[in-house]
Amino acid sequence: MKKAIFPGSFDPFTRGHADIVGRGLRLFDHITIAVGYNGQKQGWIPVEERVRALRELYRDEPRISVEAYNGLTVDYARQRDIHFILRGLRTHKDYEYELGMADVNRQLDADIETVVLFTEADLANISSSVVRELAHFGHDIRPWLPENLTYSLEIEN
């Protein structure tokens, strides 16, 4: 069975993220969406709420699981016997960052490979930080989120 981990803060999970997961299912038998705790970032949506909402979003897809994790992604993958890290690229800046991370991960564990999918052109402008900024200024963020993604708490603008 080919398993992948799709790591990120997903604060919030966007249509771009959902696209990478959906296309990733063509390559992998199982994808774990791993919601990372990032001590350097203060979350907009609590991690527990992100995990709950994603589990609900993918409740009818047995090939997807959702977990929270802390620490290095490569260590998390190794602990779960997952050999692929799935990532999405939107811009050349993403490429430079992901290339560096893939190189470090390969040095830490040569058995774990990073697989990159390019974001669909119409979704390339969507990022969690842009969605948060839109919400901050009172805009409706639903067009940038997966249609059935719901959070049980009210996200403050």
BALOBA-1460 file (C-alpha; in Angstrom, 3 decimals):
// residues 157
<rec num="1" residu="m" x="0.000" y="0.000" z="0.000"/>
<rec num="2" residu="k" x="1.384" y="3.403" z="-0.983"/>
<rec num="3" residu="k" x="0.754" y="5.867" z="1.812"/>
<rec num="4" residu="a" x="1.514" y="9.580" z="1.882"/>
<rec num="5" residu="i" x="1.411" y="12.282" z="4.477"/>
<rec num="6" residu="f" x="0.119" y="15.731" z="3.497"/>
<rec num="7" residu="p" x="1.470" y="18.014" z="6.232"/>
<rec num="8" residu="g" x="0.622" y="21.613" z="6.954"/>
<rec num="9" residu="s" x="-0.904" y="24.032" z="9.379"/>
<rec num="10" residu="f" x="-4.090" y="24.268" z="7.254"/>
<rec num="11" residu="d" x="-5.155" y="27.414" z="9.097"/>
<rec num="12" residu="p" x="-7.586" y="27.349" z="7.307"/>
<rec num="13" residu="f" x="-7.701" y="24.418" z="4.868"/>
<rec num="14" residu="t" x="-8.342" y="25.928" z="1.407"/>
<rec num="15" residu="r" x="-9.720" y="24.762" z="-1.919"/>
<rec num="16" residu="g" x="-6.090" y="24.550" z="-3.050"/>
<rec num="17" residu="h" x="-5.300" y="22.083" z="-0.267"/>
<rec num="18" residu="a" x="-8.380" y="20.038" z="-1.130"/>
<rec num="19" residu="d" x="-7.294" y="19.923" z="-4.772"/>
<rec num="20" residu="i" x="-3.875" y="18.512" z="-3.839"/>
<rec num="21" residu="v" x="-5.508" y="15.869" z="-1.618"/>
<rec num="22" residu="g" x="-7.970" y="14.865" z="-4.336"/>
<rec num="23" residu="r" x="-5.302" y="14.596" z="-7.012"/>
<rec num="24" residu="g" x="-2.977" y="12.847" z="-4.575"/>
<rec num="25" residu="l" x="-5.515" y="10.045" z="-4.216"/>
<rec num="26" residu="r" x="-4.755" y="9.145" z="-7.841"/>
<rec num="27" residu="l" x="-1.189" y="8.405" z="-6.770"/>
<rec num="28" residu="f" x="-1.583" y="6.985" z="-3.275"/>
<rec num="29" residu="d" x="-3.779" y="4.377" z="-1.638"/>
<rec num="30" residu="h" x="-4.007" y="6.389" z="1.570"/>
<rec num="31" residu="i" x="-3.263" y="9.991" z="2.533"/>
<rec num="32" residu="t" x="-2.889" y="11.215" z="6.087"/>
<rec num="33" residu="i" x="-3.629" y="14.915" z="6.369"/>
<rec num="34" residu="a" x="-1.284" y="15.877" z="9.184"/>
<rec num="35" residu="v" x="-2.207" y="19.123" z="10.911"/>
<rec num="36" residu="g" x="0.982" y="20.383" z="12.495"/>
<rec num="37" residu="y" x="1.390" y="22.341" z="15.663"/>
<rec num="38" residu="n" x="3.766" y="25.174" z="14.832"/>
<rec num="39" residu="g" x="5.245" y="26.857" z="17.871"/>
<rec num="40" residu="q" x="6.391" y="29.782" z="15.710"/>
<rec num="41" residu="k" x="2.855" y="30.593" z="14.549"/>
<rec num="42" residu="q" x="-0.146" y="31.479" z="16.635"/>
<rec num="43" residu="g" x="-3.057" y="29.630" z="15.134"/>
<rec num="44" residu="w" x="-6.129" y="31.433" z="13.896"/>
<rec num="45" residu="i" x="-8.271" y="28.327" z="14.256"/>
<rec num="46" residu="p" x="-7.352" y="25.947" z="17.114"/>
<rec num="47" residu="v" x="-5.621" y="22.772" z="15.894"/>
<rec num="48" residu="e" x="-8.274" y="20.550" z="17.462"/>
<rec num="49" residu="e" x="-10.969" y="22.402" z="15.507"/>
<rec num="50" residu="r" x="-9.012" y="22.092" z="12.243"/>
<rec num="51" residu="v" x="-8.681" y="18.336" z="12.789"/>
<rec num="52" residu="r" x="-12.374" y="17.963" z="13.641"/>
<rec num="53" residu="a" x="-13.486" y="19.950" z="10.588"/>
<rec num="54" residu="l" x="-11.209" y="17.977" z="8.228"/>
<rec num="55" residu="r" x="-12.348" y="14.640" z="9.633"/>
<rec num="56" residu="e" x="-15.915" y="15.729" z="9.001"/>
<rec num="57" residu="l" x="-15.075" y="16.963" z="5.488"/>
<rec num="58" residu="y" x="-13.512" y="13.608" z="4.567"/>
<rec num="59" residu="r" x="-15.746" y="11.343" z="6.671"/>
<rec num="60" residu="d" x="-16.941" y="9.432" z="3.576"/>
<rec num="61" residu="e" x="-13.443" y="8.897" z="2.147"/>
<rec num="62" residu="p" x="-11.818" y="5.882" z="3.853"/>
<rec num="63" residu="r" x="-8.526" y="6.519" z="2.092"/>
<rec num="64" residu="i" x="-8.027" y="9.756" z="4.027"/>
<rec num="65" residu="s" x="-7.254" y="10.133" z="7.706"/>
<rec num="66" residu="v" x="-6.622" y="13.323" z="9.643"/>
<rec num="67" residu="e" x="-4.276" y="13.651" z="12.608"/>
<rec num="68" residu="a" x="-2.566" y="16.402" z="14.558"/>
<rec num="69" residu="y" x="1.173" y="16.132" z="15.104"/>
<rec num="70" residu="n" x="4.071" y="17.970" z="16.651"/>
<rec num="71" residu="g" x="7.693" y="17.831" z="15.577"/>
<rec num="72" residu="l" x="9.449" y="17.137" z="12.314"/>
<rec num="73" residu="t" x="7.320" y="15.810" z="9.482"/>
<rec num="74" residu="v" x="9.982" y="13.295" z="8.465"/>
<rec num="75" residu="d" x="10.020" y="11.835" z="11.990"/>
<rec num="76" residu="y" x="6.225" y="11.653" z="12.027"/>
<rec num="77" residu="a" x="6.226" y="9.864" z="8.661"/>
<rec num="78" residu="r" x="8.902" y="7.400" z="9.780"/>
<rec num="79" residu="q" x="6.995" y="6.569" z="12.973"/>
<rec num="80" residu="r" x="3.937" y="5.668" z="10.880"/>
<rec num="81" residu="d" x="5.848" y="3.784" z="8.167"/>
<rec num="82" residu="i" x="4.861" y="6.372" z="5.548"/>
<rec num="83" residu="h" x="7.395" y="6.787" z="2.741"/>
<rec num="84" residu="f" x="5.976" y="9.762" z="0.835"/>
<rec num="85" residu="i" x="5.445" y="13.385" z="1.786"/>
<rec num="86" residu="l" x="2.891" y="15.052" z="-0.486"/>
<rec num="87" residu="r" x="3.291" y="18.775" z="-1.107"/>
<rec num="88" residu="g" x="1.668" y="21.372" z="-3.346"/>
<rec num="89" residu="l" x="3.459" y="24.153" z="-5.208"/>
<rec num="90" residu="r" x="1.867" y="27.467" z="-6.157"/>
<rec num="91" residu="t" x="4.830" y="29.723" z="-6.950"/>
<rec num="92" residu="h" x="8.588" y="29.782" z="-7.395"/>
<rec num="93" residu="k" x="8.865" y="30.830" z="-3.737"/>
<rec num="94" residu="d" x="7.077" y="27.617" z="-2.751"/>
<rec num="95" residu="y" x="9.506" y="25.695" z="-4.980"/>
<rec num="96" residu="e" x="12.584" y="27.138" z="-3.262"/>
<rec num="97" residu="y" x="11.187" y="26.402" z="0.195"/>
<rec num="98" residu="e" x="10.009" y="22.875" z="-0.680"/>
<rec num="99" residu="l" x="13.288" y="21.994" z="-2.399"/>
<rec num="100" residu="g" x="15.213" y="22.901" z="0.735"/>
<rec num="101" residu="m" x="12.828" y="20.916" z="2.949"/>
<rec num="102" residu="a" x="12.950" y="17.897" z="0.629"/>
<rec num="103" residu="d" x="16.757" y="17.946" z="0.673"/>
<rec num="104" residu="v" x="16.879" y="18.058" z="4.471"/>
<rec num="105" residu="n" x="14.235" y="15.338" z="4.794"/>
<rec num="106" residu="r" x="16.165" y="13.116" z="2.378"/>
<rec num="107" residu="q" x="19.310" y="13.604" z="4.481"/>
<rec num="108" residu="l" x="17.384" y="12.670" z="7.626"/>
<rec num="109" residu="d" x="15.734" y="9.619" z="6.030"/>
<rec num="110" residu="a" x="16.610" y="8.499" z="2.491"/>
<rec num="111" residu="d" x="13.575" y="6.172" z="2.470"/>
<rec num="112" residu="i" x="11.106" y="9.060" z="2.586"/>
<rec num="113" residu="e" x="10.505" y="10.829" z="-0.713"/>
<rec num="114" residu="t" x="8.792" y="14.174" z="-1.298"/>
<rec num="115" residu="v" x="6.225" y="14.190" z="-4.102"/>
<rec num="116" residu="v" x="5.144" y="17.574" z="-5.428"/>
<rec num="117" residu="l" x="1.953" y="18.419" z="-7.286"/>
<rec num="118" residu="f" x="1.549" y="21.779" z="-8.953"/>
<rec num="119" residu="t" x="-1.507" y="23.731" z="-7.897"/>
<rec num="120" residu="e" x="-4.170" y="24.217" z="-10.545"/>
<rec num="121" residu="a" x="-3.772" y="27.682" z="-12.094"/>
<rec num="122" residu="d" x="-7.162" y="28.934" z="-10.891"/>
<rec num="123" residu="l" x="-6.257" y="28.011" z="-7.298"/>
<rec num="124" residu="a" x="-2.671" y="29.318" z="-7.256"/>
<rec num="125" residu="n" x="-3.634" y="32.638" z="-5.670"/>
<rec num="126" residu="i" x="-5.276" y="30.960" z="-2.685"/>
<rec num="127" residu="s" x="-3.255" y="30.673" z="0.506"/>
<rec num="128" residu="s" x="-4.271" y="30.327" z="4.109"/>
<rec num="129" residu="s" x="-2.665" y="33.664" z="4.937"/>
<rec num="130" residu="v" x="-4.632" y="35.456" z="2.187"/>
<rec num="131" residu="v" x="-7.860" y="33.850" z="3.426"/>
<rec num="132" residu="r" x="-7.108" y="34.953" z="6.988"/>
<rec num="133" residu="e" x="-6.437" y="38.512" z="5.811"/>
<rec num="134" residu="l" x="-9.685" y="38.611" z="3.840"/>
<rec num="135" residu="a" x="-11.578" y="37.451" z="6.932"/>
<rec num="136" residu="h" x="-9.780" y="40.033" z="9.063"/>
<rec num="137" residu="f" x="-11.155" y="42.765" z="6.814"/>
<rec num="138" residu="g" x="-14.668" y="41.363" z="6.897"/>
<rec num="139" residu="h" x="-14.822" y="39.574" z="3.544"/>
<rec num="140" residu="d" x="-16.698" y="36.342" z="2.956"/>
<rec num="141" residu="i" x="-14.041" y="33.606" z="2.789"/>
<rec num="142" residu="r" x="-16.348" y="30.779" z="1.694"/>
<rec num="143" residu="p" x="-15.298" y="31.015" z="-1.988"/>
<rec num="144" residu="w" x="-11.754" y="30.024" z="-0.977"/>
<rec num="145" residu="l" x="-12.712" y="27.111" z="1.273"/>
<rec num="146" residu="p" x="-13.941" y="23.631" z="0.260"/>
<rec num="147" residu="e" x="-17.708" y="23.709" z="-0.113"/>
<rec num="148" residu="n" x="-18.501" y="21.320" z="2.751"/>
<rec num="149" residu="l" x="-15.837" y="22.479" z="5.195"/>
<rec num="150" residu="t" x="-17.432" y="23.822" z="8.350"/>
<rec num="151" residu="y" x="-15.909" y="24.957" z="11.591"/>
<rec num="152" residu="s" x="-17.981" y="24.630" z="14.750"/>
<rec num="153" residu="l" x="-16.670" y="27.901" z="16.109"/>
<rec num="154" residu="e" x="-17.312" y="31.320" z="14.708"/>
<rec num="155" residu="i" x="-14.163" y="32.623" z="13.037"/>
<rec num="156" residu="e" x="-13.661" y="36.208" z="14.094"/>
<rec num="157" residu="n" x="-13.160" y="38.822" z="11.397"/>
